[in-house]
């Protein structure tokens, strides 16, 4: 992967609804989940039994803002994201 653009996709398919036909691409995972990123923060290392992991508020705010901006960009360009 380079610059966040996948080099390949796993599969493609077409779906047909009463109003339109749509092409779909199934892409490789683009990186770690937000949960994994939070668990890897230094304040949660070493991980202790029963430790509750909470998103740092500023990280949660920034991640949500960037995610919503990315989703708006996709929608503005006619692309739907299936597992947001």
Number of C-alpha atoms within 10 A of each C-alpha: 9 6 5 8 8 12 9 11 11 9 10 10 9 9 9 9 7 5 6 7 10 10 9 15 12 12 13 13 10 10 9 8 9 13 11 10 11 17 15 13 13 9 10 14 9 9 13 8 6 6 8 9 13 11 15 10 9 9 12 13 12 10 13 12 12 11 13 12 12 12 16 14 12 13 12 10 9 8 12 13 9 7 4 7
